[in-house]
Amino acid sequence: MDYKLLMLTNSLPGRDADLVECYDKHLDDMLRLPGVIAAQCFDYDTELSVEPSAAYRYLAVYDISTDDLTETLSAMQRAVGTDAMPMTGAMDPKTSAVIYRARGARRSAR
């Protein structure tokens, strides 16, 4: 099965650069987990967004392909805060994590 893990986060005040730096390494840490096949970060675009502000400034999207999502999530929980996946004190603890399961095949223009 294919899944998307969406992590919505903010930095603590004045810690944007620290959070961005941590995410650059964190993507590679996530890619070492079983089933995680792609990872990408996004910044909220204030110029193009319809809403004047968003609840979260940063979005990380992880593509997961596995028959055992529980094992992937367990591996992530075991790794968080260890040398395998150090975390930063720059992240606001109020985050949102959502998992979506694919419905049907992925379509592409190319």
Contact map, one row per residue, 1 for C-alpha under 8 A:
11100000000000000000000000000000000000000000000000000000000000001110000000000000000000000000000000001100000000
11110000000000000000000000000000000000000000000000000000000000111100000000000000000000000000000000001100000000
11111000000000000000000000000000000000000000000000000000000000111000000000000000000000000000000000111100000000
01111100000000000000000000000000000000000000000000000000000011110000000000000000000000000000000000111100000000
00111110000000000000000000000000000000000000000000000000000011110000000000000000000000000000000011110000000000
00011111000000000000000000000000000000000000000000000000001111000000000000000000000000000000000111100000000000
00001111100000000000000000000000000000000000000000000000001110000000000000000000000000000000001111000000000000
00000111110000000000000000000000000000000000000000000001111100000000000000000000000000000000001110000000000000
00000011111000000000000000000000000000000000000000000001111000000000000000000000000000000011011100000000000000
00000001111100010000000000000000000000000000000000000001110000000000000000000000000000000011011000000000000000
00000000111111110010000000000000000000000000000000000000000000000000000000000000000000000111000000000000000000
00000000011111110000000000000000000000000000000000000000000000000000000000000000000000000111000000000000000000
00000000001111110000000000000000000000000000000000000000000000000000000000000000000000000000000000000000000000
00000000001111110000000000000000000000000000000000000000000000000000000000000000000000000000000000000000000000
00000000001111111110000000000000000000000000000000000000000000000000000000000000000000000110000000000000000000
00000000011111111111000000000000000000000000000000000000000000000000000000000000000000000100000000000000000000
00000000000000111111100000000000000000000000000000000000000000000000000000000000000000000000000000000000000000
00000000000000111111110000000000000000000000000000000000000000000000000000000000000000010100000000000000000000
00000000001000111111111000000000000000000000000000000000000000000000000000000000000000010110000000000000000000
00000000000000011111111100000000000000000000000000000000000000000000000000000000000000000000000000000000000000
00000000000000001111111110000000000000000000000000000000000000000000000000000000000000000000000000000000000000
00000000000000000111111111000000000000000000000000000000000000000000000000000000000000110000000000000000000000
00000000000000000011111111100000000000001000000000000000000000000000000000000000000000000000000000000000000000
00000000000000000001111111110000000000000000000000000000000000000000000000000000000000000000000000000000000000
00000000000000000000111111111000000000000000000000000000000000000000000000000000000000000000000000000000000000
00000000000000000000011111111100000000000000000000000000000000000000000000000000000011100000000000000000000000
00000000000000000000001111111110000000110000000000000000000000000000000000000000000000000000000000000000000000
00000000000000000000000111111111000000100000000000000000000000000000000000000000000000000000000000000000000000
00000000000000000000000011111111100000000000000000000000000000000000000000000000000110000000000000000000000000
00000000000000000000000001111111100100100000000000000000000000000000000000010000000010000000000000000000000000
00000000000000000000000000111111110111100000000000000000000000000000000000000000000000000000000000000000000000
00000000000000000000000000011111110100000000000000000000000000000000000000000000000000000000000000000000000000
00000000000000000000000000001111111100000000000000000000000000000000000100110000000000000000000000000000000000
00000000000000000000000000000011111100000000000000000000000000000100001100100000000000000000000000000000000000
00000000000000000000000000000000111110000000000000000000000000011100100100000000000000000000000000000000000000
00000000000000000000000000000111111111100000000000000000000001111000000100000000000000000000000000000000000000
00000000000000000000000000000010001111100000000000000000000001111000000000000000000000000000000000000000000000
00000000000000000000000000000010000111110000000000000000000001110000000000000000000000000000000000000000000000
00000000000000000000000000110110000111111000000000000000000111100000000000000000000000000000000000000000000000
00000000000000000000000000100000000001111100000000000000000111000000000000000000000000000000000000000000000000
00000000000000000000001000000000000000111110000000000000011110000000000000000000000000000000000000000000000000
00000000000000000000000000000000000000011111000000000000011100000000000000000000000000000000000000000000000000
00000000000000000000000000000000000000001111100000000000111000000000000000000000000000000000000000000000000000
00000000000000000000000000000000000000000111110000000101111000000000000000000000000000000000000000000000000000
00000000000000000000000000000000000000000011111110000000000000000000000000000000000000000000000000000000000000
00000000000000000000000000000000000000000001111110011000000000000000000000000000000000000000000000000000000000
00000000000000000000000000000000000000000000111110000000000000000000000000000000000000000000000000000000000000
00000000000000000000000000000000000000000000111111000000000000000000000000000000000000000000000000000000000000
00000000000000000000000000000000000000000000111111110000000000000000000000000000000000000000000000000000000000
00000000000000000000000000000000000000000000000111110000000000000000000000000000000000000000000000000000000000
00000000000000000000000000000000000000000000000011111100000000000000000000000000000000000000000000000000000000
00000000000000000000000000000000000000000000010011111100000000000000000000000000000000000000000000000000000000
00000000000000000000000000000000000000000000010000111110000000000000000000000000000000000000000000000000000000
00000000000000000000000000000000000000000001000000111111100000000000000000000000000000000000000000000000000000
00000000000000000000000000000000000000000000000000001111100000000000000000000000000000000000000000000000000000
00000001110000000000000000000000000000000001000000000111111000000000000000000000000000000000000000000000000000
00000001110000000000000000000000000000000011000000000111111000000000000000000000000000000000000000000000000000
00000001110000000000000000000000000000001111000000000001111100000000000000000000000000000000000000000000000000
00000111100000000000000000000000000000001111000000000001111110000000000000000000000000000000000000000000000000
00000111000000000000000000000000000000111100000000000000011111000000000000000000000000000000000000000000000000
00011110000000000000000000000000000000111000000000000000001111100000000000000000000000000000000000000000000000
00011100000000000000000000000000000111110000000000000000000111110000000000000000000000000000000000000000000000
01111000000000000000000000000000000111100000000000000000000011111000000000000000000000000000000000000000000000
01111000000000000000000000000000001111000000000000000000000001111100000000000000000000000000000000000000000000
11100000000000000000000000000000001110000000000000000000000000111110000000000000000000000000000000000000000000
11000000000000000000000000000000011000000000000000000000000000011111100100000000000000000000000000000000000000
10000000000000000000000000000000000000000000000000000000000000001111100000000000000000000000000000000000000000
00000000000000000000000000000000000000000000000000000000000000000111111100000000000000000000000000000000000000
00000000000000000000000000000000001000000000000000000000000000000111111110000000000000000000000000000000000000
00000000000000000000000000000000000000000000000000000000000000000001111111000000000000000000000000000000000000
00000000000000000000000000000000010000000000000000000000000000000001111111100000000000000000000000000000000000
00000000000000000000000000000000111100000000000000000000000000000101111111110000000000000000000000000000000000
00000000000000000000000000000000000000000000000000000000000000000000111111111000000000000000000000000000000000
00000000000000000000000000000000000000000000000000000000000000000000011111111100000000000000000000000000000000
00000000000000000000000000000000110000000000000000000000000000000000001111111110000000000000000000000000000000
00000000000000000000000000000100100000000000000000000000000000000000000111111111000000000000000000000000000000
00000000000000000000000000000000000000000000000000000000000000000000000011111111000000000000000000000000000000
00000000000000000000000000000000000000000000000000000000000000000000000001111111010000000000000000000000000000
00000000000000000000000000000000000000000000000000000000000000000000000000111111111110000000000000000000000000
00000000000000000000000000000000000000000000000000000000000000000000000000011111110111100000000000000000000000
00000000000000000000000000000000000000000000000000000000000000000000000000000011111111100000000000000000000000
00000000000000000000000000000000000000000000000000000000000000000000000000000111111111000000000000000000000000
00000000000000000000000000000000000000000000000000000000000000000000000000000010111111000000000000000000000000
00000000000000000000000000001000000000000000000000000000000000000000000000000011111111000000000000000000000000
00000000000000000000000001001100000000000000000000000000000000000000000000000011111111100000000000000000000000
00000000000000000000000001000000000000000000000000000000000000000000000000000001111111110000000000000000000000
00000000000000000000010001000000000000000000000000000000000000000000000000000001100011111000000000000000000000
00000000000000000110010000000000000000000000000000000000000000000000000000000000000001111110000000000000000000
00000000000000000000000000000000000000000000000000000000000000000000000000000000000000111110000000000000000000
00000000001100110110000000000000000000000000000000000000000000000000000000000000000000011111000000000000000000
00000000111100100010000000000000000000000000000000000000000000000000000000000000000000011111100000000000000000
00000000111100000000000000000000000000000000000000000000000000000000000000000000000000000111111000000000000000
00000000000000000000000000000000000000000000000000000000000000000000000000000000000000000011111000000000000000
00000000110000000000000000000000000000000000000000000000000000000000000000000000000000000001111100000000000000
00000011110000000000000000000000000000000000000000000000000000000000000000000000000000000001111110000000000000
00000111100000000000000000000000000000000000000000000000000000000000000000000000000000000000011111000000000000
00001111000000000000000000000000000000000000000000000000000000000000000000000000000000000000001111100000000000
00001110000000000000000000000000000000000000000000000000000000000000000000000000000000000000000111110000000000
00111100000000000000000000000000000000000000000000000000000000000000000000000000000000000000000011111000000000
00111000000000000000000000000000000000000000000000000000000000000000000000000000000000000000000001111100000000
11110000000000000000000000000000000000000000000000000000000000000000000000000000000000000000000000111110000000
11110000000000000000000000000000000000000000000000000000000000000000000000000000000000000000000000011111100000
00000000000000000000000000000000000000000000000000000000000000000000000000000000000000000000000000001111100000
00000000000000000000000000000000000000000000000000000000000000000000000000000000000000000000000000000111110000
00000000000000000000000000000000000000000000000000000000000000000000000000000000000000000000000000000111111000
00000000000000000000000000000000000000000000000000000000000000000000000000000000000000000000000000000001111100
00000000000000000000000000000000000000000000000000000000000000000000000000000000000000000000000000000000111110
00000000000000000000000000000000000000000000000000000000000000000000000000000000000000000000000000000000011111
00000000000000000000000000000000000000000000000000000000000000000000000000000000000000000000000000000000001111
00000000000000000000000000000000000000000000000000000000000000000000000000000000000000000000000000000000000111
